[in-house]
Structures are given as C-alpha cells and as structure tokens.
Amino acid sequence: MPWNKTIDYADHHRGEKRPQTISQKLFSSIAMNDKPAHTTEIDIETRYIIEQSEPEKERFVFAYTITIRNKGETPARLLRRHWIITDGNGNVQEVNGEGVVGEQPYLKPGEGFRYTSGTVLPTPLGSMHGSYKMITDDGHEFDAAIPTFTLSIPNTLH
C-alpha cells in the first residue's frame, strides 16, 4: 500500500481485535471562519499501530481519530476533505476526497462527528494537516481548517 493512501481504519478492522494502541496525543483547535456562524472545533488523537507496521520495510502505520464539532450558529454538512501529508524525509503528498470514511456528516449547531482513519508512512515520523469543505443549509461554503498534527512512533520525540 503506498504511504500516502489513507485507510478507513474502522472498516479495515471490522470484526478483528483492535490493534494495540501506542503513543497517544491529543490536539484541539477552534477554527473561526469568515463568519462567527461558521465555527468548527477539531480534536485529534493519533496512534502508532505496531501490529501493521514493518519498520524493516519502511512501513509505519498510524491511526488518527478526529472529532469535528459545529460550534457555529447554523447547520453544516462536511462535503470534502483535503489532506497534506509530510513524511520524515520532507516528501509531501496531497489527498482529496468526498466526505470522511464514506460519510458526509450533517452537523447541527453543537453536534459533533467522530471517526478514525489512518495512513502509512515510509518513515517513523511525519505530519498531517488540511481542511474540510463544509456547506450550510443556505448554500454557503466554507473551509474548516485541520491544524498540523504529528505522527510518530514511541520515543521518537521528547
């Protein structure tokens, strides 16, 4: 599997024992968009998946769990995702697609949506950031920024 391909972690492991969780981080960001009515909060947790990783083959598997909350005043639907993934060698890949994990969640004010996905890197350290394209009931589109977060195996960073 190429390193830049995101995998649907939840679907990939349906019916299997959950992989061991190693190295957890938590990040939270509130993105104020062009109007206070369009405010999102994004929480990010990352994990290194040791059972699927093969360091000797330069294959490091990471899962990330994202919770997006509508902190604005109007309902909005997540239409698209855009990721910029950087490995430890500075190689950059972009990933674009419809929705997240096969869904385009509709969030009323105060509601949230949580999902887990993953990516494979050729290095033990990398980062991701991006945005979600959102649309309100009245057709207004806006971008919800996903802040940069680190993907690393245990004991890589101090």
C-alpha positions, 0 to 999 in steps of 0.5 A, spaced: 500 500 500 503 506 498 504 511 504 500 516 502 493 512 501 489 513 507 485 507 510 478 507 513 481 504 519 474 502 522 472 498 516 479 495 515 478 492 522 471 490 522 470 484 526 478 483 528 481 485 535 483 492 535 490 493 534 494 495 540 494 502 541 501 506 542 503 513 543 497 517 544 496 525 543 491 529 543 490 536 539 484 541 539 483 547 535 477 552 534 477 554 527 473 561 526 471 562 519 469 568 515 463 568 519 462 567 527 456 562 524 461 558 521 465 555 527 468 548 527 472 545 533 477 539 531 480 534 536 485 529 534 488 523 537 493 519 533 496 512 534 502 508 532 499 501 530 505 496 531 501 490 529 501 493 521 507 496 521 514 493 518 519 498 520 524 493 516 520 495 510 519 502 511 512 501 513 509 505 519 502 505 520 498 510 524 491 511 526 488 518 527 481 519 530 478 526 529 472 529 532 469 535 528 464 539 532 459 545 529 460 550 534 457 555 529 450 558 529 447 554 523 447 547 520 453 544 516 454 538 512 462 536 511 462 535 503 470 534 502 476 533 505 483 535 503 489 532 506 497 534 506 501 529 508 509 530 510 513 524 511 520 524 515 524 525 509 520 532 507 516 528 501 509 531 501 503 528 498 496 531 497 489 527 498 482 529 496 476 526 497 468 526 498 466 526 505 470 522 511 470 514 511 464 514 506 460 519 510 458 526 509 456 528 516 450 533 517 452 537 523 447 541 527 449 547 531 453 543 537 453 536 534 459 533 533 462 527 528 467 522 530 471 517 526 478 514 525 482 513 519 489 512 518 495 512 513 502 509 512 508 512 512 515 510 509 518 513 515 517 513 523 515 520 523 511 525 519 505 530 519 498 531 517 494 537 516 488 540 511 481 542 511 474 540 510 469 543 505 463 544 509 456 547 506 450 550 510 443 549 509 443 556 505 448 554 500 454 557 503 461 554 503 466 554 507 473 551 509 474 548 516 481 548 517 485 541 520 491 544 524 498 540 523 498 534 527 504 529 528 505 522 527 510 518 530 512 512 533 514 511 541 520 515 543 521 518 537 520 525 540 521 528 547 
